[in-house]
Amino acid sequence: MGLRPASAADFHAFYGRAPAWRVWALVVEAAGGKVLGIGGFEHQPPGLHLFMDIGPGIDVRAHRRALILAARTVLRRARESGRPLFAVRDPDQPRSRDFLNHFGFVPMEEAQLQEVWRWRKQ
């Protein structure tokens, strides 16, 4: 398992398009180079929008260590910016609430179309 910087080709292969915003991201790979997911942050005013997207059919529990390492790496890099950090919870990922809580995010109170969380240490 490993982490490597994401390229434009990685975004096209994983999402079918280029990112809409300026982005810093990592590809999380299993042994043999299979892409498990992509995590990083987009520079969206007023801060950074953090994301972690897992590939279809990937068992998150089987790759928990690699995904947590990726999340810690992304969060460390994002915190260095000094900008506000936000994440959108994916209701289709059953453990996404626990994941965000684990990394210090709390839900924002404002009513939104999506469930937006902010990093509580700001």
Secondary structure as a PSIPRED ss2 file (coil, helix, strand):
# PSIPRED VFORMAT (PSIPRED V4.0)

   1 M C   1.000  0.000  0.000
   2 G E   0.000  0.000  1.000
   3 L E   0.000  0.000  1.000
   4 R E   0.000  0.000  1.000
   5 P E   0.000  0.000  1.000
   6 A C   1.000  0.000  0.000
   7 S C   1.000  0.000  0.000
   8 A H   0.000  1.000  0.000
   9 A H   0.000  1.000  0.000
  10 D H   0.000  1.000  0.000
  11 F H   0.000  1.000  0.000
  12 H H   0.000  1.000  0.000
  13 A H   0.000  1.000  0.000
  14 F H   0.000  1.000  0.000
  15 Y H   0.000  1.000  0.000
  16 G C   1.000  0.000  0.000
  17 R C   1.000  0.000  0.000
  18 A C   1.000  0.000  0.000
  19 P C   1.000  0.000  0.000
  20 A C   1.000  0.000  0.000
  21 W C   1.000  0.000  0.000
  22 R C   1.000  0.000  0.000
  23 V E   0.000  0.000  1.000
  24 W E   0.000  0.000  1.000
  25 A E   0.000  0.000  1.000
  26 L E   0.000  0.000  1.000
  27 V E   0.000  0.000  1.000
  28 V E   0.000  0.000  1.000
  29 E E   0.000  0.000  1.000
  30 A C   1.000  0.000  0.000
  31 A C   1.000  0.000  0.000
  32 G C   1.000  0.000  0.000
  33 G C   1.000  0.000  0.000
  34 K C   1.000  0.000  0.000
  35 V E   0.000  0.000  1.000
  36 L E   0.000  0.000  1.000
  37 G E   0.000  0.000  1.000
  38 I E   0.000  0.000  1.000
  39 G E   0.000  0.000  1.000
  40 G E   0.000  0.000  1.000
  41 F E   0.000  0.000  1.000
  42 E E   0.000  0.000  1.000
  43 H E   0.000  0.000  1.000
  44 Q E   0.000  0.000  1.000
  45 P C   1.000  0.000  0.000
  46 P C   1.000  0.000  0.000
  47 G E   0.000  0.000  1.000
  48 L E   0.000  0.000  1.000
  49 H E   0.000  0.000  1.000
  50 L E   0.000  0.000  1.000
  51 F E   0.000  0.000  1.000
  52 M E   0.000  0.000  1.000
  53 D E   0.000  0.000  1.000
  54 I E   0.000  0.000  1.000
  55 G C   1.000  0.000  0.000
  56 P C   1.000  0.000  0.000
  57 G C   1.000  0.000  0.000
  58 I C   1.000  0.000  0.000
  59 D C   1.000  0.000  0.000
  60 V H   0.000  1.000  0.000
  61 R H   0.000  1.000  0.000
  62 A H   0.000  1.000  0.000
  63 H H   0.000  1.000  0.000
  64 R H   0.000  1.000  0.000
  65 R H   0.000  1.000  0.000
  66 A H   0.000  1.000  0.000
  67 L H   0.000  1.000  0.000
  68 I H   0.000  1.000  0.000
  69 L H   0.000  1.000  0.000
  70 A H   0.000  1.000  0.000
  71 A H   0.000  1.000  0.000
  72 R H   0.000  1.000  0.000
  73 T H   0.000  1.000  0.000
  74 V H   0.000  1.000  0.000
  75 L H   0.000  1.000  0.000
  76 R H   0.000  1.000  0.000
  77 R H   0.000  1.000  0.000
  78 A H   0.000  1.000  0.000
  79 R H   0.000  1.000  0.000
  80 E C   1.000  0.000  0.000
  81 S C   1.000  0.000  0.000
  82 G C   1.000  0.000  0.000
  83 R C   1.000  0.000  0.000
  84 P C   1.000  0.000  0.000
  85 L E   0.000  0.000  1.000
  86 F E   0.000  0.000  1.000
  87 A E   0.000  0.000  1.000
  88 V E   0.000  0.000  1.000
  89 R C   1.000  0.000  0.000
  90 D C   1.000  0.000  0.000
  91 P C   1.000  0.000  0.000
  92 D C   1.000  0.000  0.000
  93 Q C   1.000  0.000  0.000
  94 P C   1.000  0.000  0.000
  95 R C   1.000  0.000  0.000
  96 S H   0.000  1.000  0.000
  97 R H   0.000  1.000  0.000
  98 D H   0.000  1.000  0.000
  99 F H   0.000  1.000  0.000
 100 L H   0.000  1.000  0.000
 101 N H   0.000  1.000  0.000
 102 H H   0.000  1.000  0.000
 103 F C   1.000  0.000  0.000
 104 G C   1.000  0.000  0.000
 105 F E   0.000  0.000  1.000
 106 V E   0.000  0.000  1.000
 107 P E   0.000  0.000  1.000
 108 M C   1.000  0.000  0.000
 109 E C   1.000  0.000  0.000
 110 E C   1.000  0.000  0.000
 111 A C   1.000  0.000  0.000
 112 Q C   1.000  0.000  0.000
 113 L C   1.000  0.000  0.000
 114 Q C   1.000  0.000  0.000
 115 E C   1.000  0.000  0.000
 116 V E   0.000  0.000  1.000
 117 W E   0.000  0.000  1.000
 118 R E   0.000  0.000  1.000
 119 W E   0.000  0.000  1.000
 120 R C   1.000  0.000  0.000
 121 K C   1.000  0.000  0.000
 122 Q C   1.000  0.000  0.000
